[in-house]
Amino acid sequence: MVGDIFLQEALPQSAELSAVAALLQSADIAFGNLETPVSERGTPIDKWINMRMPPALLAEVANMGFDIVTLANNHLWDFGEVAFFDTMRHLRARALPYVGAGADIDEAWRAEIVPVGEFKFAFLGGTSTLGPGSAAADGRPGVAPIRIAESYHLDPLASLEQPGSAPYVFTRAWREDLERAVAAVDAAKSEADFVVLALHWGVPPFWRSRFQDGLADYQIEVGHALIDAGVDVIVGHHPHSLQAVEVYKGKPIFYSLGNFIFHHNRGPVSHTPVSRSAPYSVNVDRRNRNWSETVIALAEISAEGELAYVLKPALLDDNGNPQLLNGAEARAVIERLDAMSPMADICYGDGFGSLGFS
């Protein structure tokens, strides 16, 4: 399981990238978030950043070893309905399964069942970060949504001393969307032994006030509710950086695995008054450590049907391509991930991190 995938050029034939591909290819299933429409058609919708990947580059994704992708993210609708349907058509033509999007809400929440030995794994994708008009509904195409309501708390006494301070942002999931996600998990659980759910959610570094840095309230609510419903592992992305890992009722929630392959965007960027201001301007430097550290999460299944997890750290180079880390650099990434994960026990050894369940 990996984070965000976005290609703008062919991948280099390097030893570093070959080692990453070999790791993915050695797995029975490799699963990631395809953070882009795959098309050369469509018109950019009215949003801050519009991303798109040429269909020819889909071969690079398949050659890396990916067996299935989630499309539930805030960029799939960036070039409208034409590019949206092009994406699914190109994936089907390459026999690369996808989840998290469809011609209506039922198709968007439909699970993909993949056999591994004697077991069946169900894959689902959902998103709480949505492009304008991208949420699927009855009779309407789009991505599988778990929409979020926000409210803002202003402290008059704090504002008196610190005028201009950021308010506290409370977040919670739309009840009907969360119920729809739970129903999708129930249906998937009836067909498979294990359920893997990709969630596009969370807040990137610099986009929240320091006193509220970390996870948003709704992520705890949604993550716990879906584990309670029967999900075996949640793999998160969207913040483009590593975030906490939690073990809840013996099941892991990887809140964000970070970028996996993430090239410099060649699509349009709207230079609105907001986008010229921090934190948006910070996002331009995607190659600092916040945006470049990533983890490949390996789920190993025993003959008895028990899952164990090891974490392989990697670092994106200046072009946005990953290379595996070893030694002191690998240890440093795992130790940073452990420090931000008080709800999990992550240990380092022999180039990998291991996730404890004590």
VENFENSUL-V158780 format. One record per pair of residues at least 4 apart in sequence whose C-alpha atoms are under 6 Angstrom apart, sorted by the first residue. I is the first residue (numbers start at 1). J is the second residue. D is the distance in whole Angstrom. If there is no record, write none. Layout:
i->[I	I]
j->[J	J]
d->[D	D]
This chain:
i->[1	1	1	1	1	2	2	3	3	3	3	3	3	3	4	4	4	4	5	5	5	5	5	5	6	6	6	7	8	16	17	21	21	24	24	25	29	30	30	31	31	32	33	33	34	36	36	36	36	37	37	37	38	38	38	38	39	39	39	39	40	41	42	42	42	42	43	44	44	45	45	48	48	49	50	50	50	51	59	62	68	68	68	69	70	70	70	70	71	71	72	72	72	72	72	72	73	73	74	74	74	77	77	79	91	92	99	99	100	100	100	100	100	100	101	101	101	101	102	102	102	102	103	104	104	104	104	104	104	105	105	105	108	108	109	111	111	111	111	112	112	113	113	114	114	115	115	116	120	120	121	121	121	122	122	122	123	123	123	124	125	125	126	126	126	127	127	127	127	128	128	128	128	129	134	135	135	135	136	136	136	136	136	146	147	147	148	148	148	149	149	150	150	151	151	152	152	152	153	153	154	158	159	171	171	172	173	182	185	194	195	195	196	197	198	198	198	199	200	200	200	201	202	203	204	206	207	208	218	219	220	226	227	232	233	233	234	234	235	236	236	236	237	237	240	240	240	241	241	241	242	242	242	243	243	244	244	244	245	245	245	245	246	246	246	246	247	247	247	257	257	258	259	261	261	262	263	263	271	275	277	286	287	287	289	292	292	293	294	294	294	295	295	295	296	296	297	298	298	299	299	300	300	301	301	301	302	309	310	310	311	311	312	313	313	314	314	314	315	315	316	316	316	317	325	326	326	338	345	345	346	346	347	347	348	348]
j->[30	31	32	296	297	32	296	32	33	237	257	258	259	260	33	35	259	260	33	34	35	260	261	262	35	261	262	263	263	323	323	25	64	30	65	65	67	66	67	68	69	69	69	70	71	51	52	75	76	52	76	87	53	54	55	87	54	55	83	86	54	83	79	80	82	83	79	78	79	78	79	269	270	269	78	267	268	267	63	66	96	97	98	98	98	99	100	125	100	101	100	101	125	126	127	143	127	200	129	130	131	84	134	83	96	96	124	125	108	109	125	126	143	144	108	142	143	144	107	108	141	142	141	136	137	138	139	140	141	136	137	138	143	144	144	122	123	124	188	122	123	121	122	120	121	119	120	120	192	193	192	194	195	188	192	195	195	196	197	197	197	198	144	145	199	145	146	199	200	145	146	147	201	201	142	142	143	145	140	141	142	143	144	177	173	174	172	173	174	171	172	170	171	169	170	167	168	169	167	168	167	162	163	217	218	218	218	229	189	232	231	232	233	234	234	235	236	236	236	237	238	238	239	239	239	279	279	213	222	223	224	231	231	251	251	252	253	254	254	254	255	256	256	257	258	259	291	258	290	291	256	257	258	255	256	255	340	341	253	254	255	341	252	253	343	344	251	252	344	294	295	294	294	320	321	320	319	320	275	280	281	291	291	292	293	315	316	315	313	314	315	312	313	314	311	312	311	309	310	308	309	307	308	305	306	307	306	355	353	354	352	353	352	325	330	323	324	325	322	323	320	321	322	321	330	330	351	346	355	356	354	355	353	354	352	353]
d->[6	5	6	6	5	5	5	6	6	5	5	5	5	5	5	6	5	5	6	5	6	6	5	6	6	6	5	5	6	5	6	6	5	6	5	5	6	5	5	5	5	5	6	5	6	6	5	5	5	5	5	5	5	6	5	5	6	6	5	6	6	6	5	6	5	5	5	6	4	6	6	6	5	5	5	6	6	5	6	5	6	5	5	5	5	5	6	5	5	6	4	6	6	5	5	5	6	6	5	4	5	6	6	6	5	6	6	5	5	6	4	5	6	5	4	6	4	6	5	4	6	6	4	5	6	6	5	5	5	5	5	6	6	5	6	6	5	5	6	6	5	6	4	6	5	6	4	6	5	5	6	5	6	6	6	5	6	5	6	5	6	5	5	6	5	5	6	5	4	6	5	5	5	6	5	5	5	6	6	5	4	5	6	5	6	6	6	4	6	6	5	6	5	6	5	6	6	5	5	5	5	6	5	5	5	5	6	6	6	6	5	5	5	5	6	5	6	5	6	5	5	6	6	5	4	6	6	6	6	6	6	6	5	6	6	5	5	6	5	6	5	4	4	6	4	5	6	4	6	5	5	5	5	6	5	6	5	5	6	5	6	5	6	5	5	5	5	4	5	6	6	5	6	6	5	5	6	5	6	5	6	5	6	6	6	5	5	5	6	5	6	5	4	6	6	5	5	6	5	6	5	6	5	6	6	5	5	6	5	4	5	5	5	6	6	5	4	5	5	5	5	5	4	5	5	5	5	5	6	5	6	5	5	5	6	4]
